[in-house]
Amino acid sequence: NFHYITILRDPVSRYLSEWRHVQRGATWKASLHVCDGRPPTSEELPSCYTGDDWSGCPLKEFMDCPYNLANNRQVRMLSDLTLVGCYNLSVMPEKQRNKVLLESAKSNLKHMAFFGLTEFQRKTQYLFEKTFNMNFISPFTQYNTTRASSVEINEEIQKRIEGLNFLDMELYSYAKDLFLQRYQFMRQKEHQEARRKRQEQRKFLKGRFLQTHFQSQSQGQGQSQNPSQNQSQNPNPNANPNLPPNLIQNLTQSLSQNSSQKENRARPKQNPGQEQPESNTSNGTHDYIGSVEKWR
């Protein structure tokens, strides 16, 4: 038995990171790109550079190559390429091809047992641990300073990168919404389980207290009266004149107050500097709820 999982990243940051990676001399020559049982031909997937690698390429040259596989890489790697004829762009019109790829990537992502987002490391760790009932030995660290973040680009370059990765932009928006839905669902489930355990604990403590108190009362009265007489004279334990007034009511109120104080202490404080889950969900909520059992 195995599960598919993946980690998605903001498309612009991911694109810039890959450019810096290629600029330092990295290549994808070891990737066969096998699809439907065969690798693409040189006509289906031309190279963006001549020579051994593309090291030192400027960002503009990186963006100008129409065959650059960095464009919409996340959608292409998550979708079923056989639906569009693999790397043969002549099988169907470009607009139809893009629509099929995006819908395929969304469907595959939705039915994955788990996926995370690079921009939400702690939430990603929390979801992984709850989904697979496993705990990491140390917390994930959110690194906001990366090689991609060190690249300064103007608004025009930003828009162009978003345009080259418009399918990834749509997929990431969908993924972020689904990711936060899954996170909120797990948090609510955790809170409900904690509430149920607190209620059981209150019932248990209340029963133990009453049992101990009545046993001590019975032992004290047993020296002067037998149990049958004591029961006939005082059939209602709450009516025992030796019990303090409103004992059970005070006990219940005390336990409720202690539980409320524990819940307030356990509730996390709102910190503007920390990740906060989004309360609003899109129209995909019902679809997500319906597939909870599948992705778990």
Secondary structure, 3 states (H helix, E strand, C coil): CCCCEEEECCHHHHHHHHHHHHHCCCCCCCCCCCECCECCCCCCCCCCCCCCCCCCCCHHHHHHCCCCCCCCHHHHHHCCHHHHCCCCCCCCCHHHHHHHHHHHHHHHHHCCCEEEECCCHHHHHHHHHHHHCCCCCCCCCCCCCCCCCCCCCCHHHHHHHHHHCHHHHHHHHHHHHHHHHHHHHHHHHHHHHHHHHHHHHHHHHHHHHHHHHHHHHHHHHCCCCCHHHHHHHCCCHHHCCCCCCCHHHHHHHHHHHHHHHHHHHHCCCCCCCCCCCCCCCCCCHHHHHHCHHHHC
